[in-house]
Amino acid sequence: MKIAIAAETDPGEARVAGTPDTVKRMIALGAEVAVEAGAGLQSGILDADYRAAGASVSAGAVKDADIVLKVRRPSAKELKAYKKGALVIAIMDPYGNEAALKQMADAGIVAFAMELMPRITRAQSMDVLSSQANLAGYRAVIDAAEEYGRALPMMMTAAGTVPAAKVFIMGVGVAGLQAIATARRLGAVVTATDVRPATKEQVESLGAKFLAVEDEEFKNAQTAAGYAKPMSPEYQAKQAALTAEHIKKQDIVITTALIPGRPAPRLVTKEMVASMRSGSVIVDLAVERGGNVEGARPGEVAKVGDVKIVGYLNVAGRIAASASALYAKNLLTFIETLIDKKEKKLAINWDDEIVKGTALTRDGAVIHPSFQGKA
């Protein structure tokens, strides 16, 4: 059984799908591990580090691999290097990318999308959305602080008092909660909002104030899986009015709202942006899905009047070493469910809820029920 850790070909991707620690643990499972040369350099991992962990390192590491580990979905060119029947495990970004799913099916690989991992207790340690969003929430606050021309904590000095920055977090998922915690640690006065009622207690437990229109629709605004439901136009209008008034008084706004498989909801309009005081900063963590903020530009810090809108892509990848370490552990835990530890070989249970939830392609076809007939 050969496991390969592939180098990422996307120039904007600094993460890597394996670390020396996970290499050692995969070898302990009975695998031969091969790493593509230079795969970990942008995450601070040298080829020598992989060799010291017991892996081979070469340009053709993916050749004949039974399992290929990646961060991003393989390109058509990369697929040509994989053997038919190989398991390819990555963040596949399948929504709206039917042509890419067909390419993987046609290549004969077995593709697993880590971001489709079921949200069940047994799979928590495999949840890449959570591990990466956690870091993105942290980095969003750091990026905001870098662009903000003032201090975040209140400072009392002989020369006078510097007031604490006011930070507003929109969307209280994993990223939002970490943003709240980070902004609080840096001394900001933090408020947050979300359409899911369960988040109010979480926000307040972190020392922040919760802001929302708390009507009947709000009380039923969460799916069984814990995701936000799309809200009615009436509720959106009421929430927008409350939010607009609040944003006027904020120094930093961080938006994190995303619903899987849907365009990002628009939370901050150009009028709201214009209402903010000079030097304010907005960070849009949903910019890759169309953005929560009107005026956000993917990959850029846009200047709209006197307000900066930060639209960096792949925010977790901006702290690649930490992101890679967590992602690699997510992959390792998933791989352990696919291997017979006694026989030291692949033994996939296709009826396993985790396997059924993440498998995209098999035997030349798209098999995931959410994408069948679309590719």
C-alpha positions as CSV (number, residue, x, y, z in Angstrom):
1,M,0.0,0.0,0.0
2,K,1.6,3.2,-1.2
3,I,0.4,6.6,0.0
4,A,1.6,9.7,-1.8
5,I,1.6,13.3,-0.6
6,A,1.3,15.5,-3.6
7,A,2.7,19.0,-4.1
8,E,0.1,21.6,-4.8
9,T,0.1,23.1,-8.2
10,D,-2.1,26.1,-7.5
11,P,0.2,29.1,-7.0
12,G,-2.1,30.5,-4.2
13,E,-1.9,27.3,-2.1
14,A,0.8,27.1,0.5
15,R,-0.6,24.2,2.5
16,V,0.5,20.6,2.2
17,A,-1.5,17.4,2.9
18,G,1.1,15.6,5.1
19,T,3.6,16.4,7.8
20,P,6.5,14.4,9.1
21,D,4.3,13.4,12.1
22,T,1.5,12.0,9.9
23,V,4.1,10.3,7.7
24,K,5.4,8.4,10.7
25,R,1.9,7.3,11.6
26,M,1.0,6.2,8.1
27,I,4.1,4.1,8.0
28,A,3.0,2.6,11.3
29,L,-0.2,1.6,9.5
30,G,1.8,-0.5,7.1
31,A,2.1,2.1,4.3
32,E,5.0,3.1,2.1
33,V,4.9,6.9,2.0
34,A,6.2,9.0,-0.9
35,V,6.3,12.8,-1.0
36,E,6.6,14.9,-4.1
37,A,9.8,17.0,-3.9
38,G,9.2,20.5,-2.5
39,A,5.6,19.7,-1.4
40,G,6.1,21.1,2.1
41,L,8.4,24.1,1.5
42,Q,5.8,26.8,1.8
43,S,4.6,25.2,5.1
44,G,8.1,25.2,6.5
45,I,8.7,21.5,6.0
46,L,11.9,20.5,4.1
47,D,12.3,17.4,2.0
48,A,14.9,16.3,4.5
49,D,12.2,16.4,7.2
50,Y,10.1,14.0,5.3
51,R,13.0,11.7,4.6
52,A,13.9,11.7,8.3
53,A,10.3,10.6,9.1
54,G,10.8,7.6,6.8
55,A,9.2,8.8,3.5
56,S,10.8,8.7,0.1
57,V,11.0,12.1,-1.8
58,S,10.9,12.4,-5.5
59,A,9.4,14.3,-8.4
60,G,7.3,11.3,-9.4
61,A,6.0,10.3,-6.0
62,V,2.4,10.0,-7.0
63,K,3.1,7.3,-9.6
64,D,1.5,4.0,-8.7
65,A,0.2,5.4,-5.4
66,D,-2.8,3.6,-4.0
67,I,-3.8,6.8,-2.1
68,V,-3.0,10.3,-3.1
69,L,-3.3,13.1,-0.5
70,K,-3.8,16.7,-1.6
71,V,-5.1,20.0,-0.3
72,R,-7.0,21.1,-3.5
73,R,-8.8,19.1,-6.1
74,P,-6.4,17.7,-8.8
75,S,-6.3,19.4,-12.2
76,A,-6.8,17.5,-15.4
77,K,-3.0,17.4,-15.9
78,E,-2.4,16.0,-12.4
79,L,-5.0,13.3,-13.0
80,K,-3.0,11.9,-15.8
81,A,-0.2,11.0,-13.4
82,Y,-2.5,8.9,-11.1
83,K,-3.1,5.2,-11.6
84,K,-6.6,4.1,-12.3
85,G,-8.4,3.1,-9.1
86,A,-6.3,5.3,-6.9
87,L,-8.0,7.0,-3.9
88,V,-7.6,10.7,-4.1
89,I,-8.4,12.6,-0.9
90,A,-8.6,16.4,-0.9
91,I,-10.8,19.5,-0.5
92,M,-12.7,19.0,-3.8
93,D,-14.9,22.1,-4.0
94,P,-17.6,20.1,-5.9
95,Y,-20.4,22.6,-5.9
96,G,-20.7,24.2,-9.3
97,N,-17.7,22.3,-10.6
98,E,-19.5,19.5,-12.4
99,A,-17.0,19.4,-15.3
100,A,-14.2,18.8,-12.8
101,L,-16.1,15.9,-11.2
102,K,-16.6,14.3,-14.6
103,Q,-12.9,14.6,-15.3
104,M,-12.1,12.7,-12.1
105,A,-14.7,10.1,-12.9
106,D,-13.4,9.7,-16.4
107,A,-9.8,9.3,-15.0
108,G,-11.1,6.3,-13.0
109,I,-10.0,7.6,-9.6
110,V,-11.9,7.2,-6.4
111,A,-12.3,10.8,-5.2
112,F,-13.2,11.7,-1.6
113,A,-14.2,15.3,-0.7
114,M,-13.1,16.1,2.8
115,E,-15.4,19.1,3.1
116,L,-18.4,16.8,2.7
117,M,-17.5,15.0,5.9
118,P,-20.8,14.2,7.9
119,R,-21.1,16.3,11.0
120,I,-21.3,13.4,13.4
121,T,-19.4,12.8,16.6
122,R,-17.2,10.1,15.2
123,A,-16.1,12.4,12.4
124,Q,-15.2,15.5,14.4
125,S,-11.5,14.8,14.2
126,M,-11.8,14.6,10.3
127,D,-13.7,17.8,9.9
128,V,-11.5,20.0,7.7
129,L,-14.1,22.7,7.5
130,S,-13.8,23.3,11.2
131,S,-10.0,22.9,11.4
132,Q,-9.4,25.4,8.6
133,A,-12.2,27.8,9.5
134,N,-10.8,28.0,13.0
135,L,-7.5,29.3,11.7
136,A,-9.2,31.6,9.2
137,G,-11.2,33.2,12.0
138,Y,-8.0,33.9,13.9
139,R,-6.1,35.2,10.8
140,A,-9.0,37.5,9.9
141,V,-8.6,39.4,13.1
142,I,-4.8,39.6,12.6
143,D,-5.3,40.9,9.1
144,A,-7.9,43.4,10.3
145,A,-5.5,44.6,13.0
146,E,-2.7,45.0,10.4
147,E,-4.9,47.2,8.2
148,Y,-6.4,49.2,11.1
149,G,-4.5,52.3,11.8
150,R,-5.1,52.2,15.6
151,A,-4.5,50.0,18.6
152,L,-7.2,47.4,19.4
153,P,-7.0,47.4,23.3
154,M,-7.7,50.3,25.5
155,M,-4.5,51.9,26.6
156,M,-4.2,54.3,29.5
157,T,-1.0,56.3,29.3
158,A,0.4,59.5,30.8
159,A,-0.3,61.2,27.4
160,G,-3.9,60.1,27.4
161,T,-6.2,57.2,26.8
162,V,-6.5,55.1,23.6
163,P,-10.1,53.7,23.4
164,A,-10.6,50.1,22.6
165,A,-11.6,49.2,19.1
166,K,-15.1,48.0,18.4
167,V,-15.2,44.8,16.5
168,F,-18.4,43.2,15.0
169,I,-18.4,39.6,13.9
170,M,-21.1,38.6,11.4
171,G,-21.7,34.8,11.3
172,V,-20.9,32.8,14.4
173,G,-19.7,29.4,13.0
174,V,-16.3,28.0,13.8
175,A,-14.5,31.0,12.1
176,G,-16.7,33.5,13.8
177,L,-16.2,32.1,17.3
178,Q,-12.4,32.1,16.8
179,A,-12.6,35.6,15.5
180,I,-14.5,36.7,18.6
181,A,-12.0,34.9,20.9
182,T,-9.0,36.4,19.1
183,A,-10.4,40.0,19.1
184,R,-11.3,39.7,22.8
185,R,-7.8,38.5,23.6
186,L,-6.4,41.5,21.7
187,G,-8.5,43.8,23.9
188,A,-11.3,44.8,21.5
189,V,-14.9,45.4,22.5
190,V,-16.7,42.7,20.5
191,T,-20.3,42.2,19.3
192,A,-21.5,39.4,17.1
193,T,-24.6,38.3,15.1
194,D,-25.9,35.1,13.6
195,V,-29.3,33.8,12.5
196,R,-29.0,30.6,14.5
197,P,-30.4,31.0,18.0
198,A,-27.9,28.5,19.6
199,T,-25.1,30.9,18.9
200,K,-26.3,33.5,21.3
201,E,-25.0,31.6,24.4
202,Q,-21.7,30.8,22.6
203,V,-21.1,34.4,21.8
204,E,-21.9,35.5,25.4
205,S,-19.7,32.8,26.8
206,L,-16.7,34.4,25.0
207,G,-17.5,37.8,26.6
208,A,-19.1,39.3,23.5
209,K,-22.5,40.9,23.1
210,F,-25.0,39.2,20.8
211,L,-27.0,41.2,18.2
212,A,-30.1,39.9,16.4
213,V,-33.8,40.3,15.7
214,E,-35.0,37.6,18.0
215,D,-38.4,36.8,16.6
216,E,-40.1,33.4,15.9
217,E,-38.3,32.9,12.6
218,F,-35.0,33.5,14.4
219,K,-35.9,30.7,16.9
220,N,-36.2,28.2,14.1
221,A,-33.3,29.3,11.9
222,Q,-31.0,26.3,12.2
223,T,-30.9,22.9,10.4
224,A,-30.6,19.6,12.2
225,A,-27.0,19.5,11.0
226,G,-26.2,22.8,12.6
227,Y,-26.2,25.0,9.5
228,A,-28.0,28.3,9.1
229,K,-31.3,28.2,7.1
230,P,-31.9,30.7,4.4
231,M,-34.0,33.5,6.0
232,S,-37.2,35.1,4.6
233,P,-36.9,38.5,2.8
234,E,-38.9,40.0,5.7
235,Y,-36.5,38.8,8.3
236,Q,-33.5,39.8,6.2
237,A,-34.9,43.4,6.0
238,K,-35.4,43.6,9.8
239,Q,-31.9,42.2,10.5
240,A,-30.3,44.5,7.9
241,A,-31.9,47.6,9.5
242,L,-30.5,46.6,12.9
243,T,-27.1,45.7,11.5
244,A,-26.9,48.9,9.5
245,E,-27.4,51.0,12.6
246,H,-24.8,49.0,14.5
247,I,-22.2,49.0,11.8
248,K,-22.0,52.8,11.8
249,K,-20.4,52.6,15.2
250,Q,-17.9,49.8,14.5
251,D,-14.2,50.1,13.8
252,I,-13.7,46.5,12.4
253,V,-16.3,44.2,10.8
254,I,-15.5,40.6,10.0
255,T,-18.0,38.6,7.9
256,T,-18.0,34.8,7.9
257,A,-21.4,33.8,6.6
258,L,-21.5,30.8,4.2
259,I,-24.1,28.1,3.5
260,P,-22.6,25.0,1.8
261,G,-23.4,24.9,-1.9
262,R,-24.9,28.4,-2.1
263,P,-23.5,31.8,-3.0
264,A,-22.5,33.8,0.1
265,P,-25.3,35.9,1.4
266,R,-24.9,39.7,1.1
267,L,-24.7,41.1,4.6
268,V,-23.0,44.5,4.2
269,T,-24.2,46.9,1.5
270,K,-22.2,49.8,0.0
271,E,-24.4,52.1,2.0
272,M,-23.3,50.4,5.2
273,V,-19.7,50.6,4.1
274,A,-20.1,54.3,3.4
275,S,-21.6,54.9,6.9
276,M,-18.4,53.7,8.7
277,R,-15.9,56.2,9.9
278,S,-12.6,56.9,8.2
279,G,-10.0,54.2,8.8
280,S,-12.5,51.4,9.5
281,V,-11.7,47.9,8.2
282,I,-14.0,45.1,6.9
283,V,-12.7,41.5,6.4
284,D,-14.8,39.3,4.1
285,L,-14.1,35.6,4.7
286,A,-16.7,34.6,2.2
287,V,-15.2,36.4,-0.8
288,E,-14.4,33.1,-2.6
289,R,-18.2,32.4,-2.8
290,G,-19.2,35.9,-4.0
291,G,-18.6,37.7,-0.7
292,N,-20.7,39.0,2.1
293,V,-19.6,42.6,1.5
294,E,-20.6,44.8,-1.4
295,G,-17.3,46.1,-2.9
296,A,-15.1,43.3,-1.8
297,R,-12.6,42.1,-4.4
298,P,-11.2,38.6,-4.3
299,G,-7.5,38.6,-3.4
300,E,-7.3,42.3,-2.7
301,V,-7.6,45.0,-0.1
302,A,-10.1,47.3,-1.7
303,K,-10.4,50.9,-0.7
304,V,-14.0,52.1,-0.7
305,G,-14.0,55.7,0.3
306,D,-12.0,55.8,3.5
307,V,-12.8,52.2,4.4
308,K,-10.7,49.2,3.6
309,I,-12.3,45.9,2.6
310,V,-10.0,42.9,3.0
311,G,-10.8,40.1,0.5
312,Y,-7.9,37.7,0.9
313,L,-8.4,34.3,-0.6
314,N,-7.5,31.0,1.2
315,V,-7.1,32.8,4.6
316,A,-6.3,29.6,6.4
317,G,-3.4,29.1,4.0
318,R,-2.0,32.5,5.1
319,I,-0.8,30.6,8.2
320,A,0.2,27.5,6.2
321,A,2.3,25.7,8.8
322,S,-0.5,25.6,11.3
323,A,-3.2,24.9,8.7
324,S,-1.2,22.0,7.2
325,A,-0.6,20.4,10.6
326,L,-4.3,20.3,11.3
327,Y,-5.4,19.3,7.8
328,A,-2.8,16.5,7.7
329,K,-4.2,15.1,11.0
330,N,-7.8,15.3,9.6
331,L,-6.6,13.2,6.6
332,L,-4.7,10.7,8.8
333,T,-7.8,10.1,10.9
334,F,-9.9,9.5,7.8
335,I,-7.3,7.2,6.3
336,E,-7.3,5.1,9.5
337,T,-11.0,4.3,8.9
338,L,-10.1,2.9,5.4
339,I,-7.3,0.6,6.5
340,D,-7.4,-2.9,8.1
341,K,-4.9,-2.4,10.8
342,K,-4.3,-6.1,11.3
343,E,-3.9,-6.9,7.6
344,K,-2.2,-3.5,6.9
345,K,-4.1,-3.0,3.7
346,L,-7.0,-1.0,2.3
347,A,-10.4,-2.3,3.5
348,I,-13.0,0.3,2.6
349,N,-16.5,-0.2,4.0
350,W,-18.7,1.4,1.4
351,D,-21.7,1.3,3.8
352,D,-19.9,3.4,6.4
353,E,-21.7,6.8,6.8
354,I,-18.4,8.6,6.6
355,V,-17.4,6.9,3.3
356,K,-20.8,7.4,1.8
357,G,-20.8,11.1,2.8
358,T,-17.5,11.9,1.2
359,A,-17.1,9.6,-1.8
360,L,-17.6,11.6,-5.0
361,T,-16.5,9.2,-7.8
362,R,-15.9,5.5,-8.2
363,D,-15.7,3.0,-11.1
364,G,-15.8,5.8,-13.7
365,A,-19.0,7.5,-12.4
366,V,-20.0,10.3,-10.0
367,I,-21.6,8.4,-7.1
368,H,-22.4,11.1,-4.5
369,P,-26.2,11.6,-4.4
370,S,-25.8,15.4,-4.3
371,F,-24.0,15.4,-7.6
372,Q,-25.3,12.4,-9.6
373,G,-26.7,13.4,-12.9
374,K,-25.0,16.8,-12.8
375,A,-21.6,15.9,-14.1
